[in-house]
Amino acid sequence: MSLQLITTEDGSSSLFNAQLNETYHSVHGAVAESRHVFIKEGLQFYIDKHQPTEIRIFEVGLGTGLNAYLTALFAKVNPSLSVVYHSIDTVVMPNEVLADINYPEILGADRELFEKLHLCPTDTTIELLPNFVFKKVVSDINRYNPDMGFDIIYFDAFAPDKQPDMWQLPLFEKLYAALSVNGIMVTYCAQGQFRRNLKALGYTVEKVTGPPPKREMTRVTKPLA
Ligand SMILES: C[S@@+](CC[C@H](N)C(=O)[O-])C[C@H]1O[C@@H](n2cnc3c(N)ncnc32)[C@H](O)[C@@H]1O
């Protein structure tokens, strides 16, 4: 894996994967993108709509752990909310790469929590905060069967033109089964064919304003059957 540290326009770190010629986040701002797509239009949207006291989240593509870290920080300032967070990635991020990532500094937050996310053993449920339980699975999502009953899926794979095997119907059929009724999935991707595929599988598809300068992103819901 050839990974190069980059700085995006909001000052936050990201990685460049030379094999795929692809960045892990928008070059216009890693933290800005993650906050918009996953926290504001995913987590906050779901909470505003359903007022849950417990939320179960599944993330496809843990990568640098930015989405998981922002979600843990959200839980920290919302102690009445319990979060169960499962993530999957094919690789474990090397420590030397993580050491230079500046999310704790940019967010004025706890580096220890960021490190704990990455250092925790795989396939083991760990209580990282009293109200944030985390499990990291190292596997290929196309070969893995997630637990059932997630309220939110953060779908953060590399783009369809870079990794087409991550955007095929059978995977989204499996993720549909893993969602609870009224559960949502959010992704930065706004491709028309992708949305039509999700609609054909039974998801209710919404176009949502994307993180600037992107016009759109996608949010889908699993409707009551
Ligand atoms: C766009 S990056 C994820 C960004 C990440 N959420 C972050 O905040 O850094 C895509 C991630 O998907 C992972 N990935 C690629 N193929 C995968 C697969 N088949 N199953 C699970 N994860 C995969 C990559 O290793 C990479 O970490």
The ligand as a Tripos MOL2 file, in Angstrom:
@<TRIPOS>MOLECULE
LIG
   27    29     1     0     0
SMALL
NO_CHARGES

@<TRIPOS>ATOM
      1 C1        -12.3340    6.6810    0.6980 C.3       1 LIG1
      2 S1        -11.3700    5.6550    1.7610 S.3       1 LIG1
      3 C2        -12.1630    5.7520    3.3160 C.3       1 LIG1
      4 C3        -12.0600    7.0430    4.0120 C.3       1 LIG1
      5 C4        -12.2950    6.8670    5.4950 C.3       1 LIG1
      6 N1        -13.6910    6.7480    5.8470 N.3       1 LIG1
      7 C5        -11.5870    7.9690    6.2220 C.2       1 LIG1
      8 O1        -12.2540    8.7930    6.8810 O.co2     1 LIG1
      9 O2        -10.3610    8.0000    6.1300 O.co2     1 LIG1
     10 C6        -11.9220    4.0330    1.2690 C.3       1 LIG1
     11 C7        -11.5360    2.9310    2.2290 C.3       1 LIG1
     12 O3        -12.1610    1.7230    1.8000 O.3       1 LIG1
     13 C8        -11.2770    0.6580    2.0750 C.3       1 LIG1
     14 N2        -11.6550   -0.4840    1.2210 N.ar      1 LIG1
     15 C9        -11.3080   -0.7070   -0.0610 C.ar      1 LIG1
     16 N3        -11.8310   -1.8620   -0.4940 N.ar      1 LIG1
     17 C10       -12.5370   -2.3820    0.5370 C.ar      1 LIG1
     18 C11       -13.2940   -3.5660    0.7010 C.ar      1 LIG1
     19 N4        -13.4370   -4.4300   -0.3070 N.pl3     1 LIG1
     20 N5        -13.8730   -3.7990    1.8960 N.ar      1 LIG1
     21 C12       -13.7250   -2.9170    2.9170 C.ar      1 LIG1
     22 N6        -13.0120   -1.7620    2.8060 N.ar      1 LIG1
     23 C13       -12.4290   -1.5010    1.6350 C.ar      1 LIG1
     24 C14        -9.9070    1.2400    1.7500 C.3       1 LIG1
     25 O4         -8.8640    0.4890    2.3620 O.3       1 LIG1
     26 C15       -10.0210    2.6480    2.2860 C.3       1 LIG1
     27 O5         -9.5810    2.7440    3.6020 O.3       1 LIG1
@<TRIPOS>BOND
     1     1     2 1
     2     2     3 1
     3     2    10 1
     4     3     4 1
     5     4     5 1
     6     5     6 1
     7     5     7 1
     8     7     8 2
     9     7     9 1
    10    10    11 1
    11    11    12 1
    12    11    26 1
    13    12    13 1
    14    13    14 1
    15    13    24 1
    16    14    15 ar
    17    14    23 ar
    18    15    16 ar
    19    16    17 ar
    20    17    18 ar
    21    17    23 ar
    22    18    19 1
    23    18    20 ar
    24    20    21 ar
    25    21    22 ar
    26    22    23 ar
    27    24    25 1
    28    24    26 1
    29    26    27 1
@<TRIPOS>SUBSTRUCTURE
     1 LIG1         1 GROUP 0 **** ****
